[in-house]
Amino acid sequence: MHDTKHITVLLQEAVDALDVQPNEVIVDATLGSAGHSLLIAERLGKAGTLIALDADEKAIAQAREKFMKVAPNVRLWNANFRELGPLLEQIGYDTVDGILADLGWRQEQFGGDVEQGGGKGFSFRVDEPLHMTFGDPESYPFTAYDIANSWEPESIATILQNYAEERHAMRIARAIVAARENGTIATSGQLSSIIEESVPAAYRHSGIHPSTRTFQAMRIAVNDELGVLETFIEAALEKLAPNGRLAIITFHSLEDRIVKHAFRKAAADGKGEVVTKKPIIPSDEEVTKNPRARSAKLRVFLKAFND
Ligand SMILES: C[S@@+](CC[C@H](N)C(=O)[O-])C[C@H]1O[C@@H](n2cnc3c(N)ncnc32)[C@H](O)[C@@H]1O
């Protein structure tokens, strides 16, 4: 059985990278289970302000309780970090001193327990409605249900290739389209069975579950994870005060490449410097305790003093 509680990845490293000073204003763009946020809040002390967002309103609701006991001003927002720029303007901050994003999902969203914040259809291990959105499915242009039930096979194959390098992309896409003959594909379990039956037997025993890549690709497409990340980095660099720091933790190479290139370009444009010439990665000890940490990479950008 997999863990159902999220373990914060690169906790000390990411918060250290922000170089939090008492009385600063820090944004945690991905509150999640509040691991990073609580440590940031502790370092901010009474005079500082933490602004924390998450697209998943369950994360916000669960975090409220945790912050009752800590001192600084904490402002929690159920928002997509794509909206970082407008949100900060709306709440009256021209600039902030540090911004953190720890991308992807938290364990509770995979848990299969609707009460605990699962129920998103992210996992092929539990049978749940197939939407795969971090936030309210109603606010997304399409969900995984739409991909499975109405996309053309070529479009499905394209996201499987581009977002997950799925080697059986076309085969899986055709099987999904063919399965519609038997009724709608409404759950993660149904989708996973279709994938499992469509791939060669050898692939079923190849180390990773045959549904892993398809589920990853659909989640990235539904949440426009790469587009959102680009918009976020641009807004974050804009909103950082002189000497402010942006720290981003990624979990797959597509995201890491975007962060690496955006930071390099910002440095070339004279906006500041890349603090992490090489990404910071978790220690062996952390990976042993939390295998999900194994693909994590932390990159940090320092905004120029005179920008
Ligand atoms: C890896 S978890 C963060 C864990 C957190 N740092 C902790 O220590 O508990 C990522 C969180 O980001 C949220 N998320 C993912 N994409 C988002 C987006 N575009 N906007 C806002 N929140 C997002 C997810 O709902 C999830 O709760």
The ligand as an ORCA input file, in Angstrom:
! r2SCAN-3c Opt
* xyz 0 1
  C       3.843     18.978     -4.387
  S       2.396     19.687     -3.725
  C       3.023     20.927     -2.639
  C       3.421     20.388     -1.307
  C       3.842     21.436     -0.316
  N       5.031     22.150     -0.736
  C       4.067     20.819      1.055
  O       5.153     20.995      1.609
  O       3.153     20.194      1.565
  C       1.809     20.635     -5.056
  C       0.520     21.380     -4.771
  O       0.368     22.326     -5.819
  C      -0.972     22.396     -6.203
  N      -0.980     22.835     -7.584
  C      -0.604     22.164     -8.691
  N      -0.729     22.933     -9.773
  C      -1.180     24.136     -9.337
  C      -1.492     25.361     -9.984
  N      -1.349     25.515    -11.305
  N      -1.906     26.395     -9.215
  C      -2.032     26.267     -7.869
  N      -1.774     25.134     -7.213
  C      -1.344     24.082     -7.934
  C      -1.517     21.013     -6.000
  O      -2.905     21.061     -5.777
  C      -0.735     20.529     -4.761
  O      -1.459     20.738     -3.595
*
